[in-house]
Amino acid sequence: MGETTDVDVEELSPMAWRLLRVAAGYEQRAIEREVDELVQAHVSMLESGTRALSPSRRRLLLELYAEELDDDQLRAIADHF
């Protein structure tokens, strides 16, 4: 999970957030079970670009996804989307 510290959660696009979630194997609803502070609506708004989450919530979400991805996958999505 070393690469997560190199990823600026404020720079990730809505598409990158969606791709990270899908690549990590999570449905939006599953986020509610994994991260107490987030609900499906938060994830949906983040991925649609209609609302941003606080940096601390986005960091929690990125760390969750990073547990399922290798550093190369994480970096490729962050850099290209």
C-alpha contacts under 8 A as a table, 3 or more apart, distances in Angstrom:
res1	aa1	res2	aa2	distance
1	M	4	T	5.83
1	M	63	E	7.43
1	M	66	A	5.98
1	M	67	E	6.68
1	M	70	D	7.67
1	M	71	D	6.84
2	G	5	T	6.16
2	G	6	D	7.64
2	G	71	D	7.37
3	E	6	D	5.18
3	E	7	V	6.66
3	E	71	D	5.70
3	E	74	L	7.37
3	E	75	R	7.10
4	T	7	V	5.17
4	T	62	L	7.04
4	T	63	E	6.73
4	T	66	A	7.00
4	T	74	L	7.82
5	T	8	D	7.64
7	V	75	R	7.69
7	V	78	A	6.98
8	D	11	E	5.40
8	D	12	L	6.90
9	V	12	L	5.48
9	V	55	P	6.64
9	V	58	R	6.18
9	V	59	R	6.39
9	V	62	L	7.65
10	E	55	P	6.86
12	L	16	A	5.84
12	L	17	W	6.65
12	L	78	A	6.28
12	L	81	F	7.54
13	S	16	A	5.06
13	S	17	W	6.40
13	S	47	E	7.95
13	S	49	G	7.82
13	S	81	F	6.55
14	P	17	W	5.16
14	P	18	R	6.38
14	P	46	L	6.01
14	P	47	E	4.28
14	P	48	S	5.80
14	P	49	G	5.35
15	M	18	R	5.11
15	M	19	L	6.13
15	M	47	E	6.27
15	M	48	S	7.80
15	M	81	F	6.32
16	A	19	L	5.06
16	A	20	L	5.99
16	A	77	I	5.98
16	A	78	A	6.24
16	A	81	F	5.03
17	W	20	L	5.16
17	W	21	R	6.26
17	W	46	L	7.36
17	W	47	E	5.81
18	R	21	R	5.20
18	R	22	V	6.22
18	R	47	E	5.48
19	L	22	V	5.13
19	L	23	A	5.85
19	L	77	I	7.10
20	L	23	A	5.15
20	L	24	A	6.01
20	L	65	Y	6.44
20	L	74	L	7.23
20	L	77	I	6.88
21	R	24	A	5.16
21	R	25	G	6.35
21	R	26	Y	5.48
21	R	27	E	7.37
21	R	28	Q	7.88
21	R	65	Y	6.23
22	V	25	G	5.02
22	V	26	Y	5.72
22	V	27	E	7.16
23	A	26	Y	7.75
23	A	69	L	7.31
24	A	65	Y	5.33
24	A	66	A	7.40
24	A	67	E	7.93
24	A	68	E	5.06
24	A	69	L	5.93
25	G	68	E	7.67
26	Y	30	A	6.13
26	Y	31	I	7.05
27	E	30	A	5.28
27	E	31	I	7.07
28	Q	31	I	5.62
28	Q	32	E	7.78
28	Q	40	Q	5.34
28	Q	43	V	6.38
28	Q	44	S	7.16
29	R	32	E	5.75
29	R	33	R	7.59
29	R	39	V	7.25
29	R	40	Q	5.04
30	A	33	R	5.38
30	A	34	E	6.56
30	A	40	Q	7.82
31	I	34	E	5.03
31	I	35	V	5.90
31	I	38	L	6.82
31	I	39	V	6.64
31	I	40	Q	6.60
31	I	43	V	7.87
32	E	35	V	5.63
32	E	36	D	6.26
32	E	37	E	7.74
32	E	38	L	5.66
32	E	39	V	4.73
32	E	40	Q	6.18
33	R	36	D	6.81
34	E	64	L	7.97
35	V	38	L	5.65
35	V	60	L	7.66
35	V	61	L	7.64
36	D	39	V	7.80
37	E	57	R	7.51
38	L	42	H	6.21
38	L	43	V	7.46
38	L	57	R	7.60
39	V	42	H	5.47
39	V	43	V	6.79
40	Q	43	V	5.22
40	Q	44	S	6.16
41	A	44	S	4.97
41	A	45	M	6.09
42	H	45	M	5.27
42	H	46	L	6.14
42	H	51	R	7.97
42	H	53	L	7.22
43	V	46	L	5.10
43	V	47	E	6.10
44	S	47	E	5.21
44	S	48	S	6.11
45	M	48	S	5.10
45	M	49	G	5.94
45	M	50	T	5.18
45	M	51	R	5.21
45	M	52	A	7.18
46	L	49	G	5.23
46	L	50	T	6.55
46	L	51	R	5.59
46	L	52	A	5.41
46	L	53	L	6.75
47	E	50	T	7.93
48	S	51	R	7.78
49	G	52	A	6.97
53	L	57	R	6.09
53	L	58	R	6.07
54	S	57	R	5.31
54	S	58	R	6.25
55	P	58	R	5.04
55	P	59	R	6.02
56	S	59	R	5.03
56	S	60	L	6.32
57	R	60	L	5.06
57	R	61	L	6.26
58	R	61	L	5.02
58	R	62	L	6.10
59	R	62	L	5.04
59	R	63	E	6.12
60	L	63	E	5.16
60	L	64	L	6.26
61	L	64	L	5.09
61	L	65	Y	6.35
62	L	65	Y	5.15
62	L	66	A	5.98
63	E	66	A	4.95
63	E	67	E	6.39
64	L	67	E	5.50
64	L	68	E	7.47
65	Y	68	E	5.60
65	Y	69	L	6.56
66	A	69	L	4.94
66	A	70	D	6.97
66	A	71	D	7.71
66	A	74	L	6.79
67	E	70	D	7.85
69	L	73	Q	6.04
69	L	74	L	6.26
70	D	73	Q	5.45
70	D	74	L	6.36
71	D	74	L	5.14
71	D	75	R	6.02
72	D	75	R	5.15
72	D	76	A	5.98
73	Q	76	A	5.19
73	Q	77	I	6.30
74	L	77	I	5.48
74	L	78	A	6.15
75	R	78	A	5.07
75	R	79	D	5.88
76	A	79	D	5.25
76	A	80	H	5.90
77	I	80	H	5.40
77	I	81	F	5.55
78	A	81	F	5.91
